């Protein structure tokens, strides 16, 4: 059983991750992780100490659990780029500060750090309005390049063809064939996928509209100390090989691409054909598992269909199960994950212990830790 510990500063609650039911059993692992949470309240997604929290929390957890592998995500600058639109000089300062946190982590732990940038950010050119369709458009606040389409009429097709921001409209068969997949593996795909041109953003229904969005990052930077990796599917295997001889931290640096990456790096393919990953569950799962993951939770699928009182994993967002084959679940040694990207730390990393901010759309609700397993 995977156990979730929710910390809202004033109180903590221990829950079964799958069912959400309260757990009454206690043990040294729960006590240890609970204490780490108490010592490190999350300051907020855009707070100046957001990335420092990742390092401080990871150092505390490492001191208590002594893992050989760490999976870290630094995302403070990503949120600031996306919603605040800092100046060029401020962007440089934010990125340098984030990399300084990784350097501090490496200096104090002796871990070899493999840093992956999730891609460059660019200003929004314009928004794409799909509210006039006869059919249904499913967009996401965090996915700006893709929108799922259902039940399109002839008028819808004509309307879409006249939108300057639409790069292409792709049918389900064309999309899954891009990855060499069969129809049986694409049940959740929308009937059609609308793809935005670079700089354009599908307008979501949520209140916070971005001022910067991911570029069409066909390639992303990977620190040169991992060697030349052709695709992000190759990162997981290379990290696993390094773990045979040294302690390793795989670090995802959000909102940073080849343009701003301050260290020597290799360019690494971030998708297939015209499809590129945005920072999110598909990109993280692809990096973690070493396999393309565009179909398990595809962009534009009707997640609300599965979101009822019977849904399992109520603290895991739209995930209805824990993904398999992740780098942490495959590693035989001790492993941890810490990051300020909510939900993804415990779902996509598969590590023994994961600590994350429990925040939704920049609203800080505390922290959550998940103990998948404890190793002697």
QUIGI-V264736 format. One record per residue. SS is DSSP state (alpha for helix, beta for strand, coil for the rest). Layout:
# QUIGI-V264736
<<SS> <SS>>
This chain:
# QUIGI-V264736
<<coil> <coil> <beta> <beta> <beta> <beta> <beta> <coil> <coil> <coil> <coil> <beta> <beta> <beta> <beta> <beta> <coil> <coil> <coil> <coil> <coil> <beta> <coil> <coil> <coil> <coil> <coil> <alpha> <alpha> <alpha> <alpha> <alpha> <alpha> <alpha> <alpha> <alpha> <alpha> <alpha> <alpha> <coil> <coil> <coil> <coil> <coil> <coil> <coil> <coil> <coil> <coil> <alpha> <alpha> <alpha> <alpha> <alpha> <alpha> <alpha> <alpha> <alpha> <alpha> <alpha> <alpha> <alpha> <alpha> <alpha> <alpha> <coil> <coil> <coil> <beta> <beta> <beta> <beta> <beta> <beta> <coil> <alpha> <alpha> <alpha> <alpha> <alpha> <alpha> <alpha> <alpha> <alpha> <coil> <coil> <coil> <alpha> <alpha> <alpha> <alpha> <alpha> <alpha> <alpha> <alpha> <alpha> <alpha> <alpha> <alpha> <alpha> <alpha> <alpha> <alpha> <alpha> <alpha> <alpha> <alpha> <alpha> <alpha> <coil> <coil> <beta> <beta> <beta> <beta> <beta> <beta> <coil> <coil> <coil> <beta> <beta> <beta> <coil> <coil> <beta> <beta> <beta> <coil> <coil> <coil> <coil> <coil> <coil> <coil> <beta> <beta> <beta> <coil> <coil> <coil> <coil> <coil> <coil> <coil> <beta> <beta> <beta> <beta> <beta> <coil> <coil> <coil> <alpha> <alpha> <alpha> <alpha> <alpha> <alpha> <alpha> <alpha> <coil> <coil> <coil> <coil> <beta> <beta> <beta> <beta> <beta> <beta> <alpha> <alpha> <alpha> <alpha> <alpha> <alpha> <alpha> <coil> <coil> <coil> <coil> <alpha> <alpha> <alpha> <coil> <coil> <coil> <coil> <coil> <coil> <beta> <beta> <beta> <beta> <beta> <coil> <coil> <coil> <beta> <beta> <beta> <coil> <coil> <coil> <coil> <coil> <coil> <coil> <coil> <coil> <beta> <beta> <beta> <coil> <coil> <coil> <coil> <beta> <beta> <beta> <beta> <beta> <alpha> <alpha> <alpha> <coil> <coil> <coil> <coil> <beta> <alpha> <alpha> <alpha> <alpha> <alpha> <alpha> <alpha> <alpha> <alpha> <alpha> <alpha> <coil> <coil> <coil> <coil> <coil> <beta> <beta> <beta> <beta> <beta> <beta> <coil> <coil> <coil> <coil> <coil> <coil> <coil> <coil> <coil> <coil> <coil> <beta> <beta> <beta> <beta> <beta> <coil> <beta> <beta> <coil> <coil> <beta> <beta> <coil> <coil> <coil> <coil> <alpha> <alpha> <alpha> <alpha> <alpha> <alpha> <alpha> <alpha> <alpha> <coil> <coil> <coil> <coil> <coil> <coil> <coil> <coil> <coil> <coil> <coil> <coil> <coil> <alpha> <alpha> <alpha> <alpha> <coil> <coil> <coil> <coil> <coil> <coil> <coil> <coil> <coil> <coil> <coil> <coil> <coil> <coil> <coil> <coil> <coil> <coil> <coil> <coil> <alpha> <alpha> <alpha> <alpha> <coil> <coil> <coil> <coil> <beta> <beta> <beta> <beta> <beta> <coil> <coil> <coil> <coil> <alpha> <alpha> <alpha> <alpha> <alpha> <coil> <coil> <coil> <coil> <beta> <beta> <beta> <beta> <beta> <beta> <beta> <beta> <coil> <coil> <beta> <beta> <beta> <beta> <beta> <beta> <beta> <beta> <beta> <coil> <coil> <coil> <coil> <coil>>
